[in-house]
C-alpha cells in the first residue's frame, strides 16, 4: 500500500512523522513543497482543511500532524497499550504543542518590533517555563517521557529542532536531559541515516 507524506521542505511539524517512519523502516514518498510558493491554490483547495501535513496510505488520507504522528507511531509500537499511559503521553504531546504555539505566534508576526518582543519573551520566559517541566519528566522516567521510547519523544525532538530553526537559537542548551534525548533520537537506526542524507534546513 503506497504511503505518502506531504509537507513543506523544512522540518516543522512533519519532521517527527518523518523520524518515526524512518525509524520504522517504512517505505514512503516524502513529498515536499517550497514554502515560498504557499499558498498554492490548487494544492490548498485539494486538502481536507487547506493545510499541510497530509498523510496518504493507499486511497485513505489523514490530516493534522499529531493524528498522523500517533497513527504511524502505533504501527511501530511507539504507543503504549495501557490506556493510562496513552493518556499521559497525549497530555505531554499537547503540552509540547502549547509551547510550539508560542513559537508559531512569533513566526507569523509581521511587525518587526512585536516580533522582537515575542522572541525575547520566548527566550527569557516561555522556554524555561516549559523546559524546566519537561526536564523533570525526562529525569524521573530514565531519559524518556514514559520510561521507554515513545512517540512523544519523537514529537518533542522534532518541535525543539523546528523551534531552533525559526528562532535561530539552541533552546535546549541549558537542559541536559533534553540534549540527551535529542542525541538518542538522532542516533536511532533509520533516523541517523535519514539525517545524514537530508540537506540543511533554512527558512
N, C-alpha and C positions, 0 to 999 in steps of 0.2 A: 504494500500500500504506500503510494508516494506521499512523502511528507515535505512540507514547505513552511518556512518561517519568513514572513515579510516584515521588514523594518528598515530604518534608515541606516546609512553607512557610518554609524558610530555605535558606542556601547549602549548608553541609555538603559531603558527598562527591559530591553531584549537580551542583553548580554548574559544575565543569569540563565535565561532559557537556552541560549547557545551553549553555555558551560555545561548545563545538565545534559543536553543532547549529545555533546561531545564526550562527556564522562560516561554516558551510557552506550557509547559507540553506535549511536543511532545514525542511520543514513538519512540526510535531509538536505533539501535545497535551501541555501541561505540567501534569500532574495533581498537585495539591498537597494535603497533609493537615495538619491542625493537630496539632503535636507534643503539645500538652497533652492531646489525646484518645487518645494512643497508650498501650498497645496497643488498637487496635480489633479485637476478636476475629474478626469476620467477614473483615476485610481480612487480618489476620495469618495466619489459617488458610488463606487462599486463595493466599498467597505460597509459592514453592517451598521456601524455608528460613525463612519467617516474618520476613523482613527487607526493608527498602527500601534502595536504589532497585530498581525493576523497570523494564525497558525492553521495550516491545511493538513488534513490526513485523508487521502482519497477524495471523496466528494463532501467531506464534512469540514466545517470551519469553527474556530473559536477565536473570539477577540478578548481583550483585557489581559494585560501582562501577567497578573497574579494567577488568573484562572489557567492560563497556558502553562506557566511555570509549575503550578501544582499538579496539573494533569501529566506533563512529561516526567515530573518527579515521581508520581505514582507508578508509572511504567518502569521506573528504575529503582524501586524500593527505597526511595528517599522520603516517603511519607509514612509515619508510624501507623500501625494497625489499631492502637489503643485510641479511642475517641477523645480521652482527656489530653493525651499528648498531641493529638491533632489540633485540638483547640488551643493548647499552649503555643504551638508553632504558628497557628493562624494569628494569634494575638501579637506574637513577636514580629511577624511579617507586616502586620498593619502598623505597628509602632515604627518599623523601619520606613514604611511609606509615609508616615506622619512627618518624619524627618525629611524625606525626599520632597514632600510638598513645599517645604520651606525653600529648598533649592530650586524647585520649579518656578516659584514666585520670583526668585532672583533672575532666572533665565529669561522669563517672559517680560520682565520690566524693561521698558524702553527708555525711560527718563534716567540719564546717567547719574544724577545726584541721588535719586531714590535707589538706584541700583547699587551704588557705593554704600549707602546706608544699610541696605538689606544684606550685603556681603559682610559688612562689619558686624551686624547683629548675628549672622550665622556663625562667623568665626569666633566671636567673643562670648556668645551666649548659647546659641542653639546646639552647636556641636557638643559642647561639654554636657549640656542638659541630657541629651540622648546618649552620647557615647559613654558617659560615666555609668549609665544604667546598663548599656549593652556589655560593658566590661564586667560588671558584676555577674550578669547572666553567664557569660563565657567562662569566667573564673570558677563559678560553682558547678559548671557542667563539663569539666575536662576539656575546655577549649572549644566546645560546640554549644549550640543553643539547647539541646536536649540530651547531652551526654554522648552523642554519636552523630555522624554526618547525616544531614537532612537538607531538605530543600530550602529551609530558612537560611542556612549558611551560605548557599549559593546566591540567594536574593540579596543578602547583606553585602557580600563581597562585590556583587555587581553594582549595587547602589553606591557603595563607597567609591568605587572606581569611576562611575559616572559623575558623581559629585565632584571628584577631583578634576575631571576633565573640564567641567563647566565653570568651576570656581578657580581653576588654576592653582590649586593647593594640594597638600597631602594631609587631609584631615585626620588620618589615622595615626600620625606620627607620635602623639602623646599617649597612645593607648596600646600597650604591649599585647594584650590578648587579641585585639583587633588585628594588629600587624601579623601575629602568629596565624590567625585564621586565614587572612589573605594569602599568606605564604603556603598554607596547607592546600587551599583550593587551587591555587595557581600551579601547584606541583602534582596534582592528581593526574593519573593516566588519562589521556584523551584531552583534558583541559590544557595540560602543559604543551602538547603538540600543536593544539589549536592556537594558543597564544604565540608560539614561536612562528607560526605561519601567517598570522594576520599582520596587516600594515598598521603603523601607529595611527591612533585616532586623533583627529583635530576637529575643532568646532569654531 
